[in-house]
Amino acid sequence: MLTQGPTQKFIPKIEGNDSGFKEVEMPKDMVNQPSHYNYGAIECIDAIKGMLGEEGFKAYCRGNAMKYTWRAGLKFDEVEDLKKASWYNRMAAGDDPRDDEANRAKSIAIGIASKHYED
């Protein structure tokens, strides 16, 4: 099972590293914003949506939701696969889960600003 957070990754021994391992930081959110799909100014999912159009994109998302549900527990982390399936189902319904994170960040910022002005 893969886990989020720091993990150890084997690297060839180098001077000053007797164990052959080093700490590497895993991406923070493998469901909502996996870093390997964010390169440049546009996320891969947005480019796919632009290429496929609305109906094609919905079909793409439904297919991915089925894939992640099908393989849940067979490849990596079952819970992560089910979360990805849910993510794609939401996208197919026009409910972009990335908006949740943006709204959460906005609420936190407003709360901090409000507290600052209360003091």
Secondary structure, 3 states (H helix, E strand, C coil): CCCCCCEEEECCCECCECCCEEEECCCCCCCCCCHHHECCCCEHHHHHHHHHHHHHHHHHHHHHHHHHHHHCCCCCCHHHHHHHHHHHHHHHCCCCCHHHHHHHHHHHHHHHHHHHHHC
